[in-house]
Amino acid sequence: MLVSIVIPFHNEARTLATLLGRAAGAAVPEGTRRELILVDDGSTDDSKAIAEAFVATGGGSARLLVLPENQGKGAAMRAGLAAARGDILLIQDADLEWDPADYATLLAPYGDPRVMVVFGSRLLRSDVRTIYPHYYLGGRLLSGFTNLLFGSRLTDQPTGFKTFRRAALAGITLTAKGFAFDAELTGKLLQAGYAIVEVPVRYTPRTFREGKKVRPKDGLIALWVLARIRLRGRRGTS
């Protein structure tokens, strides 16, 4: 089994080298191979140089895609997913909030061929960490709204750890450019009828001073994206 770990980044020079080292060395289930797809979303700091140096020594298992200007997480993810060759696709942010040490946990459910989608949930752990309470509440709201619309039972819809079989994307068109990508991906997978398995993962939140980019308005956009997907589905359109 080949796992494509797609890592979009924009101005993450402070954490990128550490993250890439962890992603390349993290334990995965026996018989699993990995490739790292790095997507530079128009960085203006040293992120691109760090990624280039990593790829140069990556033994062919890492590739770098460069977007000429910042287009947003969704655009970077679409480019990375299009280039990925894996049977399983795994999204990894470059900011160290999500720990590659959880790869084995995320990939274990795929031992069952019926499992198509696995999300990592920080809320399934007893030691949930948060810096900004309104972000925690916003995440709960997004999860509850998703469940209401699609009849799912997710605890952590906005998780940064989303994985899925390549086959799950068949017939799904992703268009979001920014952080709404996470909501769009979740909504369209659920609309297509896929059950999402959740597993507990670690989470280390960072502050705005440390480079956190998601803002409250992104949560409002995500709510709208989820509602739009559901309404279009009821009308029988894609």
C-alpha positions in Angstrom: 0.0 0.0 0.0 1.3 3.4 -1.0 0.3 6.4 1.1 0.7 9.9 -0.3 1.2 12.5 2.4 0.2 15.8 1.0 1.8 18.8 2.8 0.7 22.3 1.7 2.6 25.2 3.2 2.8 29.0 3.1 5.5 30.7 5.0 6.2 27.9 7.5 10.0 28.2 7.7 9.9 28.0 11.5 8.4 24.5 11.6 8.7 23.0 8.1 12.1 21.2 8.5 11.0 19.6 11.7 7.7 18.5 10.3 9.2 17.0 7.1 11.7 15.0 9.2 8.9 13.6 11.3 6.7 12.9 8.4 9.4 10.9 6.6 10.4 8.9 9.7 7.0 8.3 11.4 6.0 4.7 11.9 3.4 3.3 9.5 1.6 -0.1 9.3 3.8 -3.0 8.1 3.9 -3.2 4.3 3.1 0.5 3.8 5.2 2.7 1.6 5.0 6.5 1.6 5.6 9.4 -0.7 5.6 13.1 0.4 4.0 15.6 -1.9 5.1 19.1 -0.8 3.2 22.1 -2.1 4.6 25.6 -1.7 1.7 28.0 -1.8 3.6 31.0 -2.9 5.9 31.3 0.2 7.9 34.5 0.6 10.1 33.3 3.5 12.7 30.4 3.4 10.1 27.7 3.2 10.7 26.9 -0.5 14.5 26.5 0.1 13.9 24.3 3.1 11.6 22.1 1.0 14.1 22.0 -1.9 16.9 20.9 0.4 14.6 18.1 1.9 13.6 16.8 -1.6 17.2 16.8 -2.7 18.1 14.3 0.0 14.7 12.5 0.0 15.7 9.5 -2.1 12.9 10.0 -4.6 10.2 9.6 -2.0 9.5 13.4 -1.8 8.4 15.8 -4.6 7.9 19.6 -4.5 5.2 21.5 -6.3 5.5 25.3 -6.4 2.5 27.6 -6.9 3.8 31.0 -8.3 1.7 33.0 -5.9 -0.4 32.4 -2.7 -3.7 30.8 -3.7 -5.0 29.3 -0.5 -5.0 25.9 1.2 -7.7 24.5 -1.2 -5.7 25.3 -4.3 -2.5 23.9 -2.8 -4.4 20.7 -1.8 -5.9 20.2 -5.2 -2.5 20.5 -6.8 -1.0 18.0 -4.3 -3.9 15.5 -4.7 -3.6 15.7 -8.5 0.1 14.8 -8.3 -0.3 12.0 -5.6 0.1 8.4 -6.7 -0.9 6.7 -3.5 -3.7 4.3 -2.8 -4.4 6.3 0.4 -4.2 10.1 0.6 -3.3 11.8 3.9 -3.4 15.5 4.5 -0.7 17.0 6.8 -0.4 20.6 7.7 3.1 22.0 8.1 2.7 23.8 11.4 3.3 21.0 13.9 -0.2 21.2 15.3 -0.8 17.6 14.0 1.7 15.0 14.9 3.0 12.5 12.3 3.5 10.0 15.1 -0.2 9.4 14.7 0.1 8.1 11.1 0.0 4.4 12.2 -3.3 5.2 14.1 -4.8 6.9 11.1 -3.8 4.2 8.7 -4.7 1.2 10.8 -8.4 1.1 9.9 -7.6 0.6 6.2 -6.8 -3.0 7.1 -10.5 -3.4 6.6 -11.2 -3.0 2.8 -14.6 -1.5 3.5 -13.1 1.6 5.2 -12.8 4.4 2.7 -12.3 7.5 4.8 -10.6 8.1 8.2 -10.4 11.4 10.1 -8.2 12.1 13.2 -10.2 13.5 16.0 -8.6 15.5 18.8 -11.8 15.3 20.8 -11.7 11.5 21.2 -8.7 12.0 23.5 -9.1 12.9 27.2 -6.3 15.5 27.1 -7.8 17.9 24.5 -5.7 21.1 24.4 -7.0 24.5 23.4 -5.6 28.1 23.5 -8.6 29.9 22.2 -11.9 28.7 23.7 -14.0 30.2 20.8 -12.1 28.1 18.3 -12.9 25.0 20.3 -16.6 26.0 20.4 -16.5 26.8 16.7 -15.2 23.4 15.9 -17.9 21.8 17.9 -20.5 23.9 16.1 -19.1 22.9 12.7 -19.2 19.3 13.7 -22.7 19.5 15.0 -23.9 21.4 11.9 -22.3 18.8 9.6 -24.0 16.0 11.5 -27.3 17.7 11.3 -27.0 18.2 7.5 -25.7 14.8 6.6 -26.7 12.4 9.4 -23.1 11.8 10.3 -21.7 11.4 13.9 -18.4 13.3 13.6 -16.8 14.8 16.7 -14.1 16.9 14.8 -15.1 18.0 11.3 -12.4 20.7 11.0 -9.6 18.3 11.9 -6.4 18.8 10.0 -5.9 15.1 9.7 -8.1 13.8 6.9 -7.3 10.6 5.0 -9.2 8.7 2.3 -8.7 6.1 -0.4 -8.1 7.6 -3.8 -11.2 5.8 -5.0 -13.4 7.9 -2.7 -12.6 11.0 -4.8 -14.1 9.4 -8.0 -16.9 11.7 -9.2 -16.1 14.4 -6.7 -15.0 17.8 -7.9 -13.3 20.1 -5.4 -13.2 23.8 -6.1 -12.6 25.6 -2.8 -9.4 27.7 -2.7 -9.0 28.6 0.9 -9.6 26.9 4.3 -13.1 26.1 3.1 -11.5 23.1 1.4 -11.8 21.1 4.6 -15.6 21.6 4.8 -16.0 21.0 1.1 -14.1 17.7 1.2 -16.1 16.5 4.2 -19.4 17.5 2.8 -18.9 16.0 -0.6 -17.5 12.7 0.9 -20.6 12.5 3.1 -22.9 13.5 0.3 -21.4 10.6 -1.8 -22.4 8.2 1.0 -19.1 7.4 2.6 -19.0 6.7 6.3 -16.2 8.5 8.0 -14.2 6.6 10.7 -12.7 8.7 13.4 -9.6 7.8 15.5 -8.0 9.7 18.4 -5.0 11.9 17.5 -2.8 14.4 19.4 -3.1 18.1 18.9 -0.8 20.9 19.9 -2.4 24.3 19.1 -0.4 27.3 18.2 -1.0 31.0 18.7 -1.5 33.7 16.2 2.0 35.0 17.2 3.3 31.6 16.2 1.7 31.8 12.8 -1.9 30.5 13.2 -3.7 31.5 10.0 -7.3 30.3 10.4 -9.7 33.1 11.4 -13.3 33.1 12.7 -14.6 34.2 9.3 -13.2 30.9 7.9 -15.6 29.1 10.2 -18.6 31.1 8.8 -17.5 30.3 5.3 -17.3 26.6 6.1 -20.8 26.7 7.5 -22.0 28.2 4.2 -20.1 25.7 2.1 -21.6 22.7 4.0 -25.1 24.1 3.6 -24.6 24.7 -0.1 -23.4 21.2 -0.7 -26.4 19.7 1.1 -28.9 21.9 -0.7 -27.4 21.1 -4.1 -27.5 17.4 -3.2 -31.2 17.6 -2.4 -31.8 19.2 -5.8 -30.0 16.3 -7.5 -27.0 18.4 -8.8 -23.3 17.9 -8.1 
